[in-house]
Amino acid sequence: MAVFNYQNVKNSKYANKIFTSNFVLAFVINLIFLLLVLMFCDMKYEVSDDFVMASILSGAYGDTPNPHMIFVNILLGYLLIPLYTIFPEISWYFVTQILLIFLSSISIAWLLLEKTYKPIAVMLSVLLILFFTEDAYILVQFTKTAMFAVLSGSLIFIDALFNEYSTKKLIGGALLCLSGTLYRFSVIYLAGGFLIYILTYESISLFYGEKDYLVFKTKLLKAALCGSVLIAVALGFEYANRQAYLLDEDYRYFCEYNTARAGVVDSADYGYEAYASELADIGVSKTDYYMMKSWNFADNDVFTLEKMQQAANIIKNYHNNQAISKEYILDNLISRKITSYPIFIICLLTFFLGLFFNYKSWWTMLPSIGIGFALLLYFCWRERNVYRIEFAIFLAIFVCGIYFWDNRNQTASSTFFDETKYSKICGIVVFVFLAGNILLYIPDRSYKDIVSENRINYINDTFNASWNYNEQKYRKVVNKDKPSSGLLDEIRANVDNFYFLDFNTTIQTLYYEWSPWGSVAENTYHNFIYLSGINSNFPDVTRLLEKRKLINPLKELVNDNVYVVDNCNVDLKLKYLKEHYYPNARVEFVKEIDGYQIWKYYKN
């Protein structure tokens, strides 16, 4: 009878590869931390955009899953739709983001283990996970996910071309990078400066390190060819995505309107008086302006595509003509309190660690810091400095900085520390930061005391400013033991009524009533919808409104059985109705449910 012998298994040819595999070690390290997050942390979307796109994909606005996810490439939608067909209860949009973050973090850890001493690689991998990977897990956001994948895939790809060539490594890096571009193509502009720096460094190193000029030229041409193919494929995917919208008249109109909408609501608000005369010339009153800025533009008769485009151009030109001083930009940057971000602190600490562990090339992180600082200033000038973009920038600073911690061509005796000292120091660093992050795995248990009426304030107090960093977001629990949503119960119980949700009132609170792991069922929005939002004039939404005979939502707020959930802009809407349609319009309070106020508008 054969007896199992662990030592024999470990010493066998194939098992030995597993036990000594850097990829397996990277996988195990990341798996441990992912399991910790799954067991102890409350994972959720950081902003509502992801929830809206997940809802579109699952078919919540219509009768079938829809791959047109606005910001995410339609090709990814088509890849995920079969999964929704087989397992419709699961939000595959959310699951694939978690999987992509997991693979990206594994890839960087694996690259580090291949490049440098194991104790250093493990230390840097743990720091990456603690400060970046877990941030991306707990507050999932598609820009963060895309940047993670593009960076990790690109670095694997570049390392395969310039250092240790491997077809599997090359293809794996390319697929990871392309997956990131499917989630958000525009992150390539954020990552571009960092990647150009690394490519320049690798090319110069190849020039000085390769004595045979013919070999140098061959390697460089191969790198250029492979890189060009990767860029071409990414551009091809984005072209296919754009064509899918442009070739359909309804989606083309939505895209044009959405671009104009973004130009109005996502820009800085200088106040109506700043461009009053120009807006008046195109027929935009003060009330109209604040209706647009407060996401209440659900009237295609007044807020036409042409008018929205003109307003966006007026606002943009005003901003561009402002003499924005260096002091203003720096003050804007300081007001963000970036130096208190954990991701800033770890980037700074990693620079100082590099003075010792990477002392021969300590300076290589300086260009990454410079590129990152320039990007932060740029977004401050654009007044588009939001945490998800700041996260992407600091992730690039960190990842590109540690890319140069390469000891493959060194021996332990040639370094400042021997390997034993490396292990001890790295172990201490890991222990200190693990201890410092233990609080992350202890959920804020205040959710147990929250009743339905207080839930809106419980969420608003922490999550309403979705563009800002707030350490409370990571421990706050919104998906466990939550009380039943009285507002959703009211809506579901009155199927003959239609409820318009004010954007500012509900957009950052109501979507937490759905678990991110579960898909929003098809046709969920049969009798309620956001009055305006990123999906305004989206074909599924338009068909829903046409079916309910609510083609012009603002004008038809006075229709029978039409109600508005609004805590913020009730009087503004009333003023708008009086100016444009019903001089004697009035509004009556109906009831308040769980902190949400329901109103009814009348013609007179």
MARRORO-170787 format. One record per residue (C-alpha): residue in three letters; z, y, x. Coordinates in steps of 0.1 Angstrom, whole numbers, plus 5000, padded with zeros to 4 digits. Each point is the difference from the previous one (the first is absolute). Example, Ala and Ser with C-alpha at 12.3 -4.5 7.8 and 13.67 -1.06 7.14 Angstrom:
ALA507849555123 SER499350345014 
END
This chain:
MET500050005000 ALA498950335015 VAL502850255007 PHE499450374997 ASN500650175033 TYR500050384999 GLN499650035038 ASN496949784999 VAL498550224973 LYS500750315019 ASN498549875032 SER496849874982 LYS496750175008 TYR499650184966 ALA503650074993 ASN500450165034 LYS497350254991 ILE501850084968 PHE503450055017 THR498550225027 SER497550194978 ASN500350375000 PHE498450014966 VAL502649764986 LEU502850215014 ALA498550324986 PHE499649824966 VAL503649885000 ILE501550335009 ASN498150184973 LEU500649724974 ILE503850035006 PHE500050374992 LEU497649974971 LEU502449744984 LEU502950245006 VAL498150274981 LEU499049764972 MET503649884996 PHE501950325003 CYS497850314995 ASP498450144968 MET496350035008 LYS498050264980 TYR497150245001 GLU500750325018 VAL497750214977 SER498449944966 ASP496449995014 ASP500449635010 PHE501449914966 VAL497150174982 MET497549815022 ALA501849674995 SER499950074963 ILE496250075001 LEU499449685019 SER502149784976 GLY498150154970 ALA502950194985 TYR497750284989 GLY497549774985 ASP499449644990 THR499049855034 PRO500950055037 ASN498250305015 PRO499250025038 HIS499450384999 MET503450105015 ILE499150375008 PHE501450015035 VAL499749645010 ASN496649855008 ILE498449824971 LEU499149705023 LEU503749925002 GLY500350024963 TYR497249744996 LEU501849785025 LEU503350024981 ILE498749964964 PRO499649625002 LEU503849985009 TYR500850214969 THR497949754980 ILE501949705012 PHE503550165002 PRO499950314978 GLU503850055001 ILE500050085037 SER499250345014 TRP497649895027 TYR499550375010 PHE503750015010 VAL500049655016 THR497050075022 GLN501550325013 ILE503249815010 LEU497849735016 LEU497950265019 ILE503150185013 PHE501449665011 LEU496849915018 SER499850345017 SER503649985013 ILE499449655012 SER496850115018 ILE501850285019 ALA502949775009 TRP497649745012 LEU498050255021 LEU503350125016 LEU501049645008 GLU496649945016 LYS500150335021 THR503550035013 TYR503349825008 LYS501449814970 PRO503450184999 ILE498250344999 ALA497449874975 VAL502749874977 MET502050325003 LEU497050224991 SER499049764972 VAL503450034984 LEU500050385003 LEU496650004983 ILE501249794972 LEU503350184995 PHE498550354999 PHE496449964987 THR499349654985 GLU503150004978 ASP499350364989 ALA496549884989 TYR501449704983 ILE502850174980 LEU497950314990 VAL496549864997 GLN497350265001 PHE496349945006 THR499550275027 LYS502949855021 THR498649654995 ALA496550105010 MET501150185031 PHE502149705011 ALA497049774996 VAL497450235016 LEU502250065030 SER501249645006 GLY496549864995 SER498450265023 LEU502449945028 ILE499549624998 PHE496250075000 ILE500250245030 ASP502249775020 ALA497749714994 LEU497050205013 PHE501650165031 ASN502749765011 GLU500249644988 TYR496949924981 SER500349764971 THR497549954972 LYS502849924976 LYS502050305011 LEU496950224996 ILE499249884966 GLY503650004988 GLY500550365012 ALA496750114983 LEU501049844967 LEU503450165000 CYS498650345008 LEU497349974973 SER502749894975 GLY501850335007 THR496950204994 LEU499649834966 TYR503450134990 ARG499350355011 PHE497050095021 SER501150355009 VAL502849875022 ILE497449945027 TYR500150385005 LEU503749985005 ALA499749715024 GLY496850125017 GLY501650235026 PHE502549745011 LEU497349735003 ILE497650235019 TYR502850065025 ILE500649635005 LEU496249935003 THR499750275026 TYR503049875020 GLU498649644998 SER496550115011 ILE501450205030 SER502249715009 LEU497149764999 PHE497950235021 TYR502650025028 GLY501249644996 GLU496649825000 LYS498450005035 ASP496749864988 TYR498150284983 LEU497749764981 VAL503049824985 PHE501650344991 LYS496850114983 THR499749674981 LYS503650014987 LEU499750364990 LEU496749944981 LYS501549704983 ALA503050214990 ALA497750274987 LEU497949764981 CYS502949824984 GLY501750334991 SER496850134985 VAL499649694978 LEU503650044988 ILE499550364992 ALA496749934983 VAL501649734978 ALA502950234990 LEU497550284991 GLY497949744981 PHE503049904980 GLU500850364992 TYR496350074991 ALA500049704977 ASN503250134983 ARG498450354995 GLN496849864987 ALA501949794974 TYR501450324985 LEU496850215004 LEU497749754984 ASP502150004968 GLU499850334981 ASP503549984986 TYR501649925033 ARG497950265018 TYR501350264976 PHE503649885005 CYS499650035038 GLU498750354998 TYR502750104976 ASN502749835021 THR498850185031 ALA500250344982 ARG503449904985 ALA501449935035 GLY498750335012 VAL502150184974 VAL503249804996 ASP500449885036 SER499550345016 ALA502850255007 ASP501050224970 TYR499850375009 GLY500550104964 TYR497450124975 GLU500250365011 ALA498649905035 TYR496649934985 ALA500350144965 SER496850205000 GLU497849715013 LEU501649754975 ALA499550254972 ASP496350025008 ILE499649634994 GLY502150014968 VAL503349875013 SER503050184986 LYS503550005014 THR501049744975 ASP496949795009 TYR500950025037 TYR503549874995 MET498849734977 MET497849885028 LYS502750035027 SER502549814978 TRP497649714993 ASN499250104964 PHE496250045003 ALA499149744974 ASP497450214982 ASN496449945012 ASP498850284977 VAL502150265018 PHE500649845034 THR496449905005 LEU498949835032 GLU498250335010 LYS503150214994 MET502349765019 GLN497650005029 GLN499850385000 ALA503850034998 ALA500449755029 ASN497650215021 ILE501850324992 ILE503349855010 LYS498549855032 ASN498350325011 TYR503250204994 HIS501949765022 ASN497450005027 ASN499950385001 GLN503850035005 ALA501150105034 ILE502449715005 SER502150085031 LYS501249755026 GLU503650094989 TYR499249914964 ILE498649665010 LEU503049935022 ASP502450124973 ASN498249764976 LEU500449725025 ILE503750085006 SER500650014962 ARG499049634998 LYS503049915022 ILE497949745018 THR502549985029 SER502449824976 TYR497549734991 PRO500949665014 ILE496349965010 PHE500150325020 ILE503249895017 ILE498649655010 CYS496950165014 LEU502150235021 LEU502249715011 THR497049795009 PHE498750275022 PHE503350005020 LEU500049625001 GLY496550015014 LEU501450215030 PHE501849685010 PHE498149704986 ASN496550155005 TYR500950245028 LYS496749975019 SER498150114969 TRP502750204982 TRP497650294995 THR497649804978 MET502050084969 LEU499750375005 PRO496450034987 SER501049804969 ILE502850244994 GLY497750295005 ILE497449864975 GLY502749944975 PHE501550345003 ALA496650164996 LEU499549804968 LEU503450104986 LEU499150375007 TYR496649954983 PHE501549864968 CYS502650285000 TRP497150255002 ARG498349814971 GLU503450004982 ARG499549634994 ASN502949885021 VAL501449704980 TYR502149715013 ARG497449734997 ILE497750195023 GLU502850085024 PHE500949635000 ALA496449915009 ILE500150255029 PHE503349885014 LEU498949644997 ALA496950095021 ILE502150185026 PHE502449705003 VAL497349724999 CYS497650185024 GLY502850095023 ILE501249645004 TYR496549875003 PHE500150125037 TRP503149795007 ASP497949755018 ASN501549785028 ARG497349735001 ASN499050105035 GLN503550045013 THR502749765013 ALA503750024993 SER500650095037 SER497750304998 THR501850174972 PHE503050224999 PHE502149744981 ASP500049635005 GLU499549784970 THR503749924995 LYS500850374998 TYR497150044976 SER501549744977 LYS503550155000 ILE498950364994 CYS497549904973 GLY502649794984 ILE502450294999 VAL497450234985 VAL499149744973 PHE503649944992 VAL500850374996 PHE497150074977 LEU500649694979 ALA503650104995 GLY498950364992 ASN497549874974 ILE502449754983 LEU500750254972 LEU496349984989 TYR500749644988 ILE503050114979 PRO498550134967 ASP501450314983 ARG501949834972 SER500350324979 TYR497249864978 LYS502549774983 ASP501650304984 ILE496850154986 VAL499349994963 SER496650074984 GLU500850374993 ASN500850075036 ARG497249805016 ILE497550295001 ASN502550215020 TYR500949715022 ILE496449965010 ASN499150375000 ASP502850105023 THR498649785028 PHE496349934993 ASN498650314983 ALA499150185033 SER497849705010 TRP498450205028 ASN503350055019 TYR502049765022 ASN503349904983 GLU502149735016 GLN501549914966 LYS496649864988 TYR500449705022 ARG503349874986 LYS499650134965 VAL499449724975 VAL497750064970 ASN498749654993 LYS503149794996 ASP502249974969 LYS498350304985 PRO500850094964 SER497249974974 SER497850314999 GLY500650164966 LEU496950225004 LEU497749705005 ASP501849824972 GLU499350304977 ILE496350015010 ARG499549634996 ALA501850004966 ASN497750274986 VAL496549875006 ASP498450244976 ASN501350305020 PHE498550135032 TYR502150155027 PHE498850235027 LEU502350005031 ASP500550335018 PHE499149945037 ASN502950195015 THR502549834976 THR499049645004 ILE497849945030 GLN502849935025 THR502449834977 LEU498449794973 TYR498049775022 TYR503249865015 GLU500549824967 TRP497549755013 SER500749775030 PRO497550055027 TRP499749625004 GLY498749964964 SER496750124987 VAL499850254971 ALA498449794973 GLU496550074986 ASN499850264973 THR503650125006 TYR498950364995 HIS498749954965 ASN502250284984 PHE501250215029 ILE498750165032 TYR500750285024 LEU498650324986 SER498450085033 GLY500149825034 ILE498049865028 ASN498249794975 SER498950284977 ASN496549944988 PHE500149655014 PRO497649794979 ASP502749754988 VAL502250304989 THR497150184984 ARG499149684979 LEU503749974990 LEU500150364987 GLU496749964982 LYS501349694983 ARG503050204988 LYS497850304991 LEU501750225025 ILE497050125020 ASN501650345007 PRO503749915005 LEU501450365002 LYS498250124969 GLU501049694981 LEU503750015008 VAL500350144964 ASN498549684985 ASP502149784978 ASN502049735019 VAL499450175034 TYR503150085020 VAL500850145034 VAL502749885024 ASP500950315019 ASN503150155017 CYS498150265021 ASN497050174984 VAL500550014962 ASP499850384997 LEU497150025024 LYS498049764979 LEU500950194969 LYS498850335015 TYR496749835011 LEU499449874964 LYS500650354986 GLU497650165025 HIS497149754995 TYR500349834966 TYR502850074976 PRO501550355000 ASN502849884977 ALA500849685018 ARG503649885003 VAL501949725015 GLU503049804987 PHE502449795019 VAL500049644987 LYS502649815020 GLU501349925034 ILE499949655014 ASP501649905033 GLY499650365012 TYR496450044989 GLN499350264973 ILE497449934974 TRP498250294983 LYS497550054972 TYR497550294999 TYR498650154968 LYS497150244992 ASN502350234981 
END
